Amino acid sequence: MDANKKWLSIPKEIRSQLIKNVFCTNCRDVVAIESFTIEDDKLGIVLNGKCQQCGHEVARFIESE
């Protein structure tokens, strides 16, 4: 299964929560991720994007069930 299919297999409400729950090392806080790409990982998927507040690069790993 490709990364996008894995991402879309997660319920919409959960995806929304994951997008809003990314740690930014620059802001030192939990932020929302924007302009993200979805990459496949052997253990799940990775969202790579930018912090909505400061634009710093952030990533969120999501483990497959």
NUPA-149104 format. One record per residue (C-alpha): residue number from 1; z, x negated, y negated. Coordinates in Angstrom, 3 decimals, decimal comma. Example, Ala and Ser with C-alpha at 12.3 -4.5 7.8 and 13.67 -1.06 7.14 Angstrom:
BEGIN
SITE|1|7,800|-12,300|4,500;
SITE|2|7,140|-13,670|1,060;
end
This chain:
BEGIN
SITE|1|0,000|0,000|0,000;
SITE|2|-0,868|-1,411|-3,406;
SITE|3|1,613|-1,736|-6,268;
SITE|4|0,351|1,285|-8,190;
SITE|5|0,620|3,548|-5,119;
SITE|6|4,188|2,294|-4,515;
SITE|7|5,025|3,024|-8,172;
SITE|8|3,514|6,517|-8,054;
SITE|9|5,356|7,281|-4,798;
SITE|10|8,637|7,086|-6,769;
SITE|11|9,588|10,504|-8,231;
SITE|12|8,649|10,899|-11,914;
SITE|13|12,283|11,296|-13,079;
SITE|14|13,300|8,067|-11,307;
SITE|15|10,311|6,170|-12,765;
SITE|16|11,362|7,343|-16,224;
SITE|17|14,919|6,060|-15,646;
SITE|18|13,626|2,694|-14,380;
SITE|19|11,410|2,236|-17,460;
SITE|20|14,460|2,823|-19,697;
SITE|21|16,713|0,473|-17,702;
SITE|22|15,444|-3,094|-18,134;
SITE|23|17,585|-6,021|-19,301;
SITE|24|16,275|-8,037|-22,266;
SITE|25|17,700|-11,568|-22,504;
SITE|26|16,790|-11,700|-26,198;
SITE|27|18,536|-8,433|-27,170;
SITE|28|21,202|-9,028|-24,507;
SITE|29|21,121|-5,338|-23,759;
SITE|30|19,493|-2,734|-21,572;
SITE|31|16,226|-1,611|-23,157;
SITE|32|13,030|0,274|-22,361;
SITE|33|9,991|-1,658|-21,140;
SITE|34|6,585|-1,027|-22,720;
SITE|35|3,011|-2,231|-22,216;
SITE|36|3,887|-3,087|-18,621;
SITE|37|1,805|-4,019|-15,623;
SITE|38|2,772|-3,231|-12,038;
SITE|39|2,603|-6,099|-9,560;
SITE|40|3,054|-6,043|-5,814;
SITE|41|5,880|-8,065|-4,262;
SITE|42|6,711|-8,493|-0,590;
SITE|43|10,049|-6,744|-1,185;
SITE|44|8,812|-4,059|-3,578;
SITE|45|7,139|-4,037|-6,983;
SITE|46|7,674|-5,779|-10,322;
SITE|47|7,143|-4,281|-13,764;
SITE|48|6,160|-6,988|-16,259;
SITE|49|6,051|-5,985|-19,911;
SITE|50|7,668|-6,217|-23,303;
SITE|51|11,013|-5,107|-24,710;
SITE|52|10,562|-1,940|-26,758;
SITE|53|13,040|-3,229|-29,367;
SITE|54|12,052|-6,882|-29,981;
SITE|55|8,798|-7,451|-28,061;
SITE|56|10,307|-10,179|-25,853;
SITE|57|8,862|-10,423|-22,346;
SITE|58|10,924|-8,541|-19,767;
SITE|59|10,568|-7,695|-16,089;
SITE|60|12,080|-5,166|-13,708;
SITE|61|12,121|-5,619|-9,943;
SITE|62|12,118|-2,437|-7,881;
SITE|63|12,974|-2,856|-4,216;
SITE|64|11,084|-0,852|-1,598;
SITE|65|13,162|1,508|0,485;
end
